[in-house]
Amino acid sequence: MSVQEPTPELATAPAARRSALLIVFLVVFIDLLGFGIVLPLLPRFADEYVSRWLGLPATGSAPEGEVGVIIGLLMASFSLMQFLFAPMWGRLSDRVGRRPILLLGLAGSVIFYGLFGYALSLNPETHAGVALALFFVARIGAGIAGATIATAQAVIADSTPPEKRKHGMALIGAAFGIGFTFGPLLGYASLLTGQDKYIGYAAAGLSALALMLGIGLLPETRRFGDAPAVRRRRFDFAAWRWALGSAAVGPVVLTFFLATLGFAAFESTLALLLADALAFPKDQTLLIFAYVGFVLMLAQGVVYRRLAHRVSELTFIVVGVVFMTGGVASLGAMTWLATSMADEAGRGLLLALLFVGMTVAVVGFAFLTPSTNALISRRTDANRQGEILGVNQSAASMARILGPLSGVILYKATTDHLLPYALGTLLLAAVLPLVPRIRRGGETPPLAA
């Protein structure tokens, strides 16, 4: 594949930068829209199809045993593909440019979200096995296509000066929040119509729209100078060694990994917690997920961007970790109190702890995510932006593989469901000792090719 060098005018013109940022916003929004649609409802869909495939009655109860293992693998397959492919897409975009990689990812989203919608149209009574196989293909494919998020972050790095990098990364965070707000709302609408298949078709249609906009409007932001990106193998795990071995980048990647792993206790068990502690039905659960997305959108799209010119990345990281620790601990307290509070007054306290815990934890995550990405970008040579940001995204994907698996197992291990929140709180608190290392890393040269 040959490298198409953009003209300097295209790479630097303000109009081109605005177009690039707009399309990147749409790419991330659609990626999280599909994720937000699927995440709350995937266990519900899979429970019915897996149960029928195994010859079990579809009771709608929480999956356990063989059903739980298959559903866990289905949910983990998306993040596993992102773990494998995020550095590859980022490295390839350093060599061939950002535009072809983002367009390829959008085309993949059209195909695999459409396939997911088709699988949902199959009758679980007669085609459970085929539908389940298509679920796996669709989730694996969507994970590969969605792994271009690191390339989207590289576009931000290409299009913003270092001092404005936090603002650009917060734009991606706002797209996360908007996608995760409207995704569950679309899922909620599907429950009202009874047509689950439209979930996948709607996400595919939006991906097609973004693809057309990308073809027409997305400029190439990668600037190829006298020192082109070094050619490396597509699956080159040496990039992990280079990133983690760097005093400038390694502690930041480790911080993001541990924080995401601890936060996964909240993400992966929230639907179970709402059902067990507060007896929320599925439609109300989707509305709670939409609230989470709204808080994320507001925190990153408004609060963070207004504070970014006055607050450093390191300060945002510290505040974010403290907020996340307090929020997850609050949810743990709610699970512990829920076993002894069955009256109306007790339910009011549980709801208060739920909303306080969710809000504080999500605001903390909103502060942490763009700050770590911006710091890694500023500490990385321009010719390796996609690759090293891909390593960070890959580390987060690994956390989202391990987090849900361990979180659900620990959740079901006790009747008070406290263990995943206790573990999450400890993991988040363990991030704070890394702060001095991150500060010292700012005195080292950028990670170069």
C-alpha positions in Angstrom: 0.0 0.0 0.0 1.5 3.3 -1.0 1.6 6.4 1.1 -0.5 9.3 -0.2 1.2 12.4 1.0 -1.2 15.3 1.8 -0.4 18.7 0.7 0.8 21.1 3.5 -2.2 23.4 2.8 -4.6 20.5 3.3 -2.9 19.3 6.5 -2.8 22.8 8.1 -5.7 24.8 6.8 -8.2 25.7 9.5 -11.2 24.5 7.4 -9.5 21.2 6.9 -8.8 20.8 10.6 -12.5 21.7 11.5 -13.7 19.1 9.0 -11.3 16.5 10.4 -12.5 17.2 14.0 -16.2 17.0 12.9 -15.8 13.7 11.2 -13.7 12.3 14.1 -16.5 13.4 16.4 -19.0 11.5 14.3 -16.9 8.4 14.1 -16.5 8.1 17.8 -20.2 9.0 18.4 -21.4 6.2 16.1 -18.9 3.7 17.6 -20.2 4.5 21.1 -23.8 4.7 19.8 -23.6 1.0 18.7 -21.8 0.1 21.9 -24.4 1.9 24.0 -27.2 0.2 22.2 -25.8 -3.3 22.6 -24.1 -3.2 26.0 -27.3 -3.0 28.2 -29.3 -5.4 26.0 -26.7 -8.0 24.9 -27.1 -10.2 28.0 -30.9 -10.2 27.4 -30.6 -11.1 23.8 -27.9 -13.7 24.3 -29.7 -15.3 27.3 -32.7 -16.2 25.1 -30.7 -17.5 22.1 -28.1 -19.4 24.2 -30.8 -21.0 26.4 -32.7 -22.2 23.3 -29.5 -23.4 21.7 -28.7 -25.5 24.8 -32.3 -26.7 25.0 -33.0 -24.8 28.2 -36.2 -22.9 29.0 -35.8 -19.1 28.3 -36.8 -17.9 31.7 -35.1 -14.4 31.4 -33.3 -15.0 34.7 -29.7 -14.0 35.2 -27.4 -16.3 33.2 -25.3 -18.8 35.1 -23.3 -21.8 34.3 -22.8 -22.6 30.6 -25.1 -19.8 29.6 -23.0 -17.3 31.6 -19.7 -18.5 30.1 -21.0 -18.1 26.6 -22.4 -14.7 27.2 -19.2 -13.6 29.0 -17.1 -14.7 25.9 -19.5 -12.9 23.6 -19.2 -9.7 25.6 -15.4 -10.0 25.9 -14.9 -10.7 22.2 -15.4 -7.0 21.3 -12.8 -5.8 23.7 -10.4 -8.6 22.7 -10.4 -7.5 19.1 -9.8 -3.9 20.2 -6.9 -5.0 22.3 -5.3 -6.8 19.2 -6.1 -4.3 16.5 -5.9 -0.8 18.1 -2.1 -0.6 17.9 -2.1 -2.2 14.4 -4.6 0.4 13.0 -2.7 3.2 14.7 0.7 2.0 13.3 -0.8 1.6 9.9 -2.3 5.1 10.0 1.2 6.4 10.8 2.4 4.9 7.5 -0.5 5.3 5.1 -2.5 8.2 6.7 -5.5 8.5 9.0 -8.2 8.9 6.3 -8.1 5.4 4.8 -8.1 3.7 8.2 -11.0 5.7 9.5 -13.1 5.1 6.4 -12.2 1.3 6.5 -13.4 1.2 10.1 -16.7 2.9 9.2 -17.3 0.5 6.3 -16.7 -2.4 8.7 -19.2 -0.9 11.2 -21.9 -0.7 8.5 -21.4 -4.4 7.7 -21.2 -5.8 11.2 -23.9 -3.8 12.8 -26.1 -4.8 9.9 -25.2 -8.4 10.5 -26.1 -8.0 14.2 -29.5 -6.7 13.1 -30.0 -9.7 10.8 -29.1 -12.1 13.6 -31.7 -10.5 15.8 -34.3 -11.1 13.1 -33.8 -14.9 13.3 -36.3 -16.9 15.3 -34.6 -18.3 18.5 -36.9 -21.3 18.4 -35.6 -22.5 15.1 -32.3 -20.7 14.3 -30.7 -20.2 17.7 -27.4 -21.7 16.8 -27.1 -19.7 13.5 -28.0 -16.5 15.3 -25.5 -17.1 18.1 -22.7 -17.7 15.6 -23.7 -14.5 13.8 -23.6 -12.6 17.1 -20.0 -13.7 17.6 -19.1 -12.7 14.1 -20.8 -9.4 14.4 -19.2 -8.5 17.8 -15.7 -9.6 16.6 -16.1 -7.6 13.4 -17.4 -4.6 15.3 -14.5 -4.8 17.7 -12.0 -4.8 14.8 -13.8 -1.9 13.1 -14.1 0.1 16.3 -10.4 -0.3 17.1 -9.8 2.7 14.9 -10.5 4.9 17.9 -6.7 5.3 18.3 -6.5 6.6 14.8 -9.3 9.1 15.6 -7.2 10.2 18.6 -4.2 10.6 16.3 -6.3 12.9 14.1 -6.8 15.0 17.1 -3.1 15.0 17.8 -2.4 16.0 14.1 -5.0 18.8 14.2 -4.3 20.5 17.5 -1.2 22.1 18.9 0.2 20.5 22.1 -1.2 23.2 24.4 -4.7 22.6 23.0 -4.4 18.8 23.0 -6.6 18.4 26.1 -9.5 20.3 24.4 -9.3 18.0 21.4 -9.2 14.8 23.4 -12.2 16.1 25.4 -14.1 16.4 22.1 -13.7 12.6 21.7 -14.9 12.2 25.3 -18.0 14.3 24.5 -18.7 12.0 21.5 -18.4 9.1 23.9 -21.0 10.6 26.2 -23.5 11.5 23.5 -23.2 8.1 21.9 -23.6 6.4 25.2 -26.6 8.6 25.9 -28.6 8.0 22.7 -27.6 4.4 22.3 -29.6 3.2 25.4 -32.4 5.5 24.4 -32.6 3.8 21.0 -32.6 0.5 22.8 -35.4 1.7 25.0 -37.4 2.6 21.9 -36.8 -0.8 20.5 -38.4 -2.4 23.6 -41.5 -0.3 23.0 -41.8 -1.4 19.4 -40.9 -5.0 20.0 -38.5 -5.0 17.0 -35.1 -5.8 18.3 -33.6 -6.1 14.9 -33.9 -2.4 14.3 -31.2 -1.8 16.9 -28.5 -3.2 14.6 -30.0 -1.7 11.4 -30.2 1.8 13.0 -26.5 1.6 14.0 -25.6 0.3 10.5 -27.5 3.2 8.9 -25.8 5.8 11.0 -22.4 4.2 10.2 -23.3 4.5 6.5 -24.1 8.1 6.9 -20.8 8.8 8.7 -19.0 6.9 5.9 -20.5 9.1 3.2 -19.6 12.2 5.2 -16.1 10.9 5.6 -15.7 10.2 1.9 -16.8 13.7 1.1 -15.4 15.8 3.9 -12.6 14.0 5.8 -9.2 15.5 4.9 -5.9 13.7 5.5 -4.3 15.1 8.6 -1.1 13.0 8.7 1.8 15.2 7.6 4.6 13.2 6.1 7.9 15.1 6.3 11.5 14.2 5.8 11.3 11.4 8.5 8.4 9.1 7.5 7.1 6.5 9.9 9.2 3.4 10.3 7.7 0.3 8.7 7.0 -2.4 11.2 5.0 -5.6 11.4 1.2 -5.1 11.7 1.1 -7.1 14.9 4.2 -5.7 16.5 4.0 -6.3 20.3 7.4 -4.6 20.7 5.5 -1.4 20.7 4.2 -2.4 24.2 7.8 -2.8 25.3 8.8 0.6 24.0 5.8 2.4 25.5 5.9 0.7 28.9 9.6 1.1 29.1 9.5 4.8 28.6 9.6 6.9 31.7 7.5 9.5 29.9 4.7 7.3 28.7 4.8 4.0 30.7 3.4 5.3 34.0 0.5 7.0 32.1 -0.4 3.9 30.3 -0.3 1.9 33.5 -2.5 4.5 35.2 -5.1 4.3 32.5 -5.0 0.5 32.6 -5.5 0.2 36.4 -8.2 2.9 36.5 -10.1 1.3 33.6 -9.8 -2.1 35.3 -11.2 -0.7 38.6 -13.9 1.2 36.8 -15.0 -1.9 35.0 -16.5 -3.2 38.2 -19.0 -0.4 37.9 -19.6 -0.8 34.2 -20.0 -4.6 34.0 -22.3 -5.1 37.0 -24.5 -2.0 36.9 -27.3 -3.8 35.1 -27.2 -6.7 37.6 -27.0 -4.2 40.5 -30.1 -2.3 39.4 -32.1 -5.5 39.1 -30.9 -7.1 42.4 -30.7 -4.1 44.7 -33.5 -1.9 43.3 -35.7 -4.3 41.2 -35.4 -2.1 38.1 -37.0 -3.6 35.0 -35.1 -3.6 31.7 -36.6 -0.4 30.3 -35.6 1.6 33.5 -32.1 0.0 33.3 -31.7 1.5 29.8 -32.7 4.9 31.1 -30.1 4.7 33.8 -27.4 3.9 31.2 -28.6 6.9 29.2 -28.1 9.0 32.3 -24.6 7.7 32.6 -23.9 8.8 29.1 -25.5 12.2 29.7 -23.2 12.8 32.7 -20.2 11.8 30.6 -21.2 14.1 27.8 -21.7 17.1 30.1 -18.5 16.5 32.1 -16.2 16.2 29.1 -18.1 18.3 26.6 -18.7 21.3 28.9 -16.9 21.2 32.2 -13.6 19.7 31.1 -13.3 21.8 28.1 -13.9 25.0 30.1 -11.3 24.1 32.7 -8.7 22.6 30.3 -6.9 25.9 29.7 -6.4 26.5 33.5 -5.8 22.9 34.8 -2.9 20.6 33.9 -3.4 17.0 32.7 -1.7 15.7 35.8 -4.2 17.6 38.1 -7.1 16.3 36.1 -5.7 12.7 36.4 -5.4 13.0 40.2 -8.9 14.6 40.6 -10.4 12.0 38.3 -8.9 9.0 40.2 -10.1 10.4 43.5 -13.6 10.9 42.1 -13.7 7.4 40.6 -12.5 5.9 43.9 -15.2 7.7 45.9 -17.9 6.8 43.4 -17.1 3.1 43.2 -16.9 3.0 47.0 -20.3 4.7 47.3 -21.8 2.0 45.0 -20.2 -0.7 47.2 -21.8 0.9 50.2 -25.1 0.7 48.4 -24.8 -3.0 47.7 -23.9 -3.6 51.4 -26.9 -1.6 52.7 -29.3 -3.1 50.2 -29.4 -6.4 52.0 -30.9 -4.8 55.1 -33.1 -2.0 53.7 -36.3 -3.2 52.1 -38.6 -0.4 53.2 -39.4 2.8 51.3 -37.1 5.0 53.4 -34.3 2.5 52.8 -35.0 2.6 49.1 -34.7 6.3 49.1 -31.2 6.1 50.6 -30.1 3.4 48.2 -31.3 5.6 45.2 -29.3 8.5 46.6 -26.2 6.5 47.0 -26.7 5.1 43.5 -27.0 8.4 41.8 -24.2 10.0 43.8 -21.9 7.1 43.2 -22.6 6.9 39.5 -22.3 10.6 38.9 -19.1 11.1 40.8 -17.5 8.0 39.3 -18.4 9.0 35.7 -17.2 12.6 36.2 -13.9 11.2 37.4 -13.6 9.0 34.4 -14.5 12.0 32.2 -11.6 13.9 33.7 -9.1 11.0 33.5 -9.6 9.7 29.9 -8.8 12.8 27.8 -6.0 13.8 30.2 -4.1 10.5 29.8 -4.5 10.5 26.0 -3.4 14.2 25.8 -0.4 13.5 28.0 0.7 10.4 26.1 0.3 12.3 22.8 2.4 15.3 24.0 5.1 12.9 25.2 5.3 11.0 21.9 7.1 11.8 18.7 4.8 13.0 15.8 5.7 10.0 13.7 4.5 7.5 16.3 1.2 9.1 17.5 -1.1 6.5 16.1 1.0 3.6 17.3 1.5 4.7 20.9 -2.0 6.0 21.3 -3.0 2.5 20.0 -1.0 0.9 22.8 -2.9 2.9 25.3 -6.2 2.1 23.8 -5.2 -1.6 23.6 -4.3 -1.5 27.3 -7.8 -0.1 28.1 -9.3 -2.8 26.0 -7.4 -5.5 28.0 -8.8 -3.9 31.2 -12.3 -4.1 29.7 -11.7 -7.8 29.0 -10.5 -8.7 32.5 -12.7 -6.3 34.3 -16.1 -7.7 33.3 -15.0 -11.3 33.7 -13.7 -10.8 37.2 -16.4 -8.3 38.1 -19.3 -10.6 37.3 -17.6 -13.6 39.0 -17.0 -11.6 42.2 -20.5 -10.1 42.0 -22.1 -13.6 42.1 -19.7 -14.9 44.7 -21.6 -13.3 47.7 -25.2 -12.4 48.5 -24.3 -8.8 49.3 -22.4 -8.3 45.9 -19.8 -6.2 47.6 -16.6 -7.8 46.3 -16.3 -6.2 42.8 -16.7 -2.7 44.2 -14.2 -3.4 47.0 -11.7 -4.6 44.4 -12.5 -1.6 42.1 -11.9 0.8 45.0 -8.5 -0.8 45.8 -7.4 -0.8 42.2 -8.3 2.9 41.8 -6.6 3.8 45.1 -3.4 2.0 43.9 -3.2 4.5 41.0 -2.3 7.4 43.2 1.3 6.3 44.0 2.0 6.4 40.3 1.5 10.2 40.2 5.1 11.1 41.2 6.4 8.9 38.4 4.1 10.6 35.9 5.4 14.0 37.0 9.0 12.9 36.7 8.3 11.5 33.3 7.5 14.9 32.0 11.2 15.7 32.3 12.3 13.1 29.8 12.4 13.5 26.0 9.3 12.4 23.9 9.2 8.8 22.8 10.7 8.8 19.3 10.8 6.4 16.5 
